[in-house]
């Protein structure tokens, strides 16, 4: 008879860390390229500035930097990491997975390592998988990273995307817990809406000697996210067995300030709930946005250890994922 794996009864996030690129890009640097204005960008998205990576701030470099902070916050050595999971859509090599390169640079002891492509929802997908890995016995500690260099695949002249997307990395260490620290995930996809956010075929683009720019049909995406995702968030609360009144923090994907506000209204979150608004100075960093926003809330005292936080993210696919977690 095959032996069954034995894991922890529960899992939780033990620590988080982030990396924000050095280059700050204000709206004034973008407006002329897209025939726009600072007021238009702020009104439409809530963004005043964003971060774009320099040449040396690669997907791998930013992942390693964020991971080191997360490991330090968790009090976990890299030798204790059994699996490294990287969520990204901007590691522009089909193979090898950047997760293996990150694990090697960190000095990990031959962990499982793989990438996840779930766009802006990738980090929340990663947290769900990490929780299952720990509870299922496949790993004791999992390093989950969300990282993007969207400036590489964003057309600087596209009025619909140039002012939104940005770069950065966030990481979390997930490990065993005696008490529930990561609630059931609510996730899914709507592949019939895949053309709303996409890049053209990579090989076709290369034959044409063109960069495969990311495109987005903004208005339909806004309507879908602002209303459909409120139901997903509510379901995540119900599966976790808590109400909005018991929630301490709301950490949605930092796609657009108007979407953040619409979700909070639709879910009828009380005024006592702290809401992440990292997009104002970071832009939309896709898979990195939730961990970066959570890290900033912890640093600024908006989120305290032991608080309950609702994470929710959504993006190209269209895909989504949400779960309630205990703040490390």
C-alpha positions, 0 to 999 in steps of 0.5 A: 500500500502506498504511504499517504503524505501527512501535513499540518492541520492548518496553514498561515502566512508567516511573513511578507516582503516587497520590492519597489523599483527605484525609478518613480514615474509621475504622471507628468512623464506620461501625459504627452505620450498619450495625449492626456493630463494629470487630472485625467489619469488621477480621475480615471485611475487614482494613480499619481505615480508608479514605479518602473524597473531599471535595466538591472531590476529584473524579474529575478532580481526583484523576486529575490529581494522581496523574498529575502524580506519575507523570509526575514519577516517570517523568521524562516531560513531559506534552507527551510523552504520546500517549494518556490512558486512564482506568479508572473506574466512578464518573465519573457522566457517560456522556460526555464521557470524563473522560480528555479532561478530565484530558488538557486540565487536564494540558496535554497536546498533543491526545492520544488520550483515552478511558475504560475500564469494567472495574471493579476490573480496569480499571487492569490492562486499561489497562496491557495496552492501553498496552503494546500501543499502545507496541509497536504504534506507536500511541503512544510514551508512555501515561498510564494512570489508575485512579480511583474515587469509590465513596463516591458510589455506595455505600449507607452503610446497606448492611452488605455494602458500606458498610465496603469501598469507598473513593476514590482515584486511581493512575496509571502512565506506560507507554513504550518499553523495550529489554527486556521490562518488561510481560509478556503479559496474562491476562484474561477475563470471566465474564458469567454472574456479572454479577449478583454486583456491579452497579448498577441501570439508571441511567435507571430509578434517575433516574426513581425519583429514587433513587441507583443504589447499588452492590450486591455478593453478597459470599460468592460473589465471595469464593469466585470471587476467592480460588480462580479468580484464583490460577489466573489469577495462575499463568498470568500467571507462566507466560506471563511465563516466571518462577516464583513463586520468581523473583517479588519482589512481589505486588500484587493488587487490594485487595478484601479482606485475606482474599482477598489471603492466600488468593491468596498461599496458593493460589499458594504464594508463598514468604516472600521475596515482598513482598505489598501490603496497602494495603487496611488503611488505604485500603479497596477503591478498585476501579480505583485499588487496584493502582497505589496499592498499588504506589506505597506499596510503592515508597515504603516500600521493599518494591518496588525499581526492577527488581523483578518484580511480579505485578499481578492484579485482578478485579471486576464483570463479572465481569472479571479481568486479570493481568500481570508487570511490572518495577517502575519 
